[in-house]
Amino acid sequence: MALADYMAHKPVLTTDRLTLRQLRPSDLPALKEWMPDKAMYQYWGKPAGKTDKNPQLLFEKAEKRTKSLHWAIALKEEDKVIGEAWIYLIEKNRMAKMALRIAPAYQGKGYATEAAKAVIDFCFTHTELQRLWTDVDVRNIPSWKVLEKCGFTREGLIRQGKMVNTWCDYYIYGLLKTDIRKDGALPRILD
Ligand SMILES: CC(C)(COP(=O)(O)OP(=O)(O)OC[C@H]1O[C@@H](n2cnc3c(N)ncnc32)[C@H](O)[C@@H]1OP(=O)(O)O)[C@@H](O)C(=O)NCCC(=O)NCCS
């Protein structure tokens, strides 16, 4: 299958502790626990939107076909949604932006890194994507730590630029398919 097929038939990804899948109405109580939490939006580039504040809205609209991939990140054992991952701003099926968020109560346990590695592996193994990138507020240390644990290279610093909808100093991180070692392991970053 190609990237376009996966946009129509969203893939489910599994890791040791997580399932990355589509959202379901039964996820609503879990989403309400963390989606409206202001702490989630400190370095998100924009404040909580309408659906972030009221996740019920996610299930009230007819599902639209999007030119992106989105996964709910669920704990495998409890099937509880604790975060989300996106592959979006897809350019010519060759380059895309990656974003992740994990509920505050579950941060610092390696879940974002585990989910990101599954997404990266999927993108480079099953789609035509050659480059993943993202921008990160320099103060968002957990976020750039996750990227570096996944092998991303810090490609540059933008001073007082526009990151999504806010002005801040931010890093650009990128990962190429060719950065991944031949044995399938993600590249190690030297400190
Ligand atoms: C960024 C985010 C996804 C990380 O999720 P997470 O599940 O906590 O990430 P992990 O546990 O996999 O890794 C976080 C790393 O940051 C480290 N870290 C966290 N806070 C830190 C701090 N203040 N200083 C230094 N390191 C810190 C953790 O120790 C861990 O590194 P380690 O494995 O070497 O110990 C999560 O914080 C989040 O959702 N933030 C809000 C949304 C957001 O800003 N998303 C990023 C923009 S796309």
The ligand as an SDF file (V2000), in Angstrom:
LIG
                    3D

 48 50  0  0  0  0  0  0  0  0999 V2000
    6.5450   16.2450   24.6750 C   0  0  0  0  0  0  0  0  0  0  0  0
    5.7670   15.0500   25.2010 C   0  0  0  0  0  0  0  0  0  0  0  0
    4.9800   14.4140   24.0510 C   0  0  0  0  0  0  0  0  0  0  0  0
    6.7520   14.0200   25.8110 C   0  0  0  0  0  0  0  0  0  0  0  0
    6.0010   12.8900   26.2420 O   0  0  0  0  0  0  0  0  0  0  0  0
    6.6050   11.8200   27.2890 P   0  0  0  0  0  0  0  0  0  0  0  0
    5.7770   10.5760   27.1730 O   0  0  0  0  0  0  0  0  0  0  0  0
    6.7190   12.4590   28.6220 O   0  0  0  0  0  0  0  0  0  0  0  0
    8.0460   11.5600   26.6750 O   0  0  0  0  0  0  0  0  0  0  0  0
    9.1080   10.4400   27.1090 P   0  0  0  0  0  0  0  0  0  0  0  0
    8.7760    9.9460   28.4860 O   0  0  0  0  0  0  0  0  0  0  0  0
    9.1640    9.4410   26.0160 O   0  0  0  0  0  0  0  0  0  0  0  0
   10.4870   11.2370   27.1210 O   0  0  0  0  0  0  0  0  0  0  0  0
   10.5770   12.4920   27.7870 C   0  0  0  0  0  0  0  0  0  0  0  0
   12.0360   12.7690   28.1090 C   0  0  0  0  0  0  0  0  0  0  0  0
   12.1830   14.1230   28.5240 O   0  0  0  0  0  0  0  0  0  0  0  0
   12.8460   14.1250   29.7850 C   0  0  0  0  0  0  0  0  0  0  0  0
   12.4090   15.3410   30.4970 N   0  0  0  0  0  0  0  0  0  0  0  0
   11.1650   15.6540   30.8680 C   0  0  0  0  0  0  0  0  0  0  0  0
   11.1710   16.8670   31.4750 N   0  0  0  0  0  0  0  0  0  0  0  0
   12.4590   17.3030   31.4640 C   0  0  0  0  0  0  0  0  0  0  0  0
   13.1090   18.4710   31.9330 C   0  0  0  0  0  0  0  0  0  0  0  0
   12.4250   19.4560   32.5060 N   0  0  0  0  0  0  0  0  0  0  0  0
   14.4520   18.5790   31.7460 N   0  0  0  0  0  0  0  0  0  0  0  0
   15.1480   17.6100   31.1530 C   0  0  0  0  0  0  0  0  0  0  0  0
   14.5770   16.4460   30.6650 N   0  0  0  0  0  0  0  0  0  0  0  0
   13.2500   16.3220   30.8370 C   0  0  0  0  0  0  0  0  0  0  0  0
   12.4340   12.8400   30.4360 C   0  0  0  0  0  0  0  0  0  0  0  0
   13.3010   12.5010   31.4820 O   0  0  0  0  0  0  0  0  0  0  0  0
   12.5700   11.9080   29.2350 C   0  0  0  0  0  0  0  0  0  0  0  0
   13.9240   11.6220   28.9050 O   0  0  0  0  0  0  0  0  0  0  0  0
   14.6830   10.2710   29.3980 P   0  0  0  0  0  0  0  0  0  0  0  0
   13.9400    9.1130   28.7960 O   0  0  0  0  0  0  0  0  0  0  0  0
   16.0450   10.4530   28.8320 O   0  0  0  0  0  0  0  0  0  0  0  0
   14.6100   10.2780   30.8860 O   0  0  0  0  0  0  0  0  0  0  0  0
    4.7820   15.4880   26.3380 C   0  0  0  0  0  0  0  0  0  0  0  0
    5.5340   16.1950   27.2920 O   0  0  0  0  0  0  0  0  0  0  0  0
    3.6190   16.3420   25.8550 C   0  0  0  0  0  0  0  0  0  0  0  0
    2.6310   15.8290   25.3640 O   0  0  0  0  0  0  0  0  0  0  0  0
    3.7280   17.6690   26.0060 N   0  0  0  0  0  0  0  0  0  0  0  0
    2.6030   18.5390   25.6460 C   0  0  0  0  0  0  0  0  0  0  0  0
    2.3860   18.6030   24.1470 C   0  0  0  0  0  0  0  0  0  0  0  0
    3.6550   18.9960   23.4150 C   0  0  0  0  0  0  0  0  0  0  0  0
    4.2950   19.9850   23.7510 O   0  0  0  0  0  0  0  0  0  0  0  0
    4.0070   18.2110   22.4040 N   0  0  0  0  0  0  0  0  0  0  0  0
    5.2130   18.4520   21.6310 C   0  0  0  0  0  0  0  0  0  0  0  0
    5.0190   19.3300   20.4890 C   0  0  0  0  0  0  0  0  0  0  0  0
    4.5740   18.3830   19.0710 S   0  0  0  0  0  0  0  0  0  0  0  0
  1  2  1  0
  2  3  1  0
  2  4  1  0
  2 36  1  0
  4  5  1  0
  5  6  1  0
  6  7  2  0
  6  8  1  0
  6  9  1  0
  9 10  1  0
 10 11  2  0
 10 12  1  0
 10 13  1  0
 13 14  1  0
 14 15  1  0
 15 16  1  0
 15 30  1  0
 16 17  1  0
 17 18  1  0
 17 28  1  0
 18 19  1  0
 18 27  1  0
 19 20  2  0
 20 21  1  0
 21 22  1  0
 21 27  2  0
 22 23  1  0
 22 24  2  0
 24 25  1  0
 25 26  2  0
 26 27  1  0
 28 29  1  0
 28 30  1  0
 30 31  1  0
 31 32  1  0
 32 33  2  0
 32 34  1  0
 32 35  1  0
 36 37  1  0
 36 38  1  0
 38 39  2  0
 38 40  1  0
 40 41  1  0
 41 42  1  0
 42 43  1  0
 43 44  2  0
 43 45  1  0
 45 46  1  0
 46 47  1  0
 47 48  1  0
M  END
$$$$
